[in-house]
């Protein structure tokens, strides 16, 4: 019963959002995010703690402004996701401005497939949605399954516009390698906390924390290029899509040492973007849940 009620609420919110112009939906998303900031003390305190550690030089006022902006960013990103079915090619071209899409196109042309990483940064859903549309290359998006199956299936239908395919986080190693060998694109946001046991502990904002090593391992094992894509929001609520290549040319086989180094490199790129646009990232997640002393 609870799942059905949640699904009905989801449908109601989606109906309201899709009845709005995009700019209104984005403003409504910022309002929802601000409301979440006020009504979610536990998540707010997690964001404060994370920000204090990551930016010890910032004042409490600055910390609170970034945290509030992070909640607003999440609200905007979610309502934009609900608005996806209304995005026409004309709207997409005005909404997302590619900066160096040739990086993705050239990597895909090598014929080894590719792995595109992002973080829970800006609108990560639109990164895959817009990237696939602008490049004309469908993505295989690896996602975490939601507890509510009805809501999960509805959200996944939004993600699959313009030919994208959604696959669960449990996708096997064999399936991923097969997809890459078939020149497919694997898209994933691996920036949340890794497993305590068997995880790779790397520095992120100066603190050794459990980090997912799968993307680097797959890139080294398959020879597929490893890229990173980020959407940064402009004042007018449009986005710039930036794609960067993670240089693995000096790394050989998928040894533990090389996997760790490749992971370190893509984590450093993510940190660079977060430092530039701190309110774009999901600070309310317990990213440093599993840590080790330096």
Secondary structure, DSSP 4 states (H G I P E B T S, - for coil): -HHHHHHHHHHHHHHHHHTS-HHHHHHHHHHHHHHHHHH-HHHHHHHHHHHHHHTTTS-HHHHHHHHHHHHHHHHHHHHHHHHGGG--HHHHHHHEEES-THHHHHHHHTSS-EEEEE-SBS-HHHHHHHHHHHHT--EEEEEPPPSSHHHHHHHHHHHTGGG-EEEETT--HHHHHHHHHTT-EEEEE--S---SSS-EEEEETTEEEEE--HHHHHHHHH--EEEEEEEEE-TTS-EEEEEEE---TT--S--HHHHHHHHHHHHHHHHHHHHHSGGGB-TTS-TTSSEE--
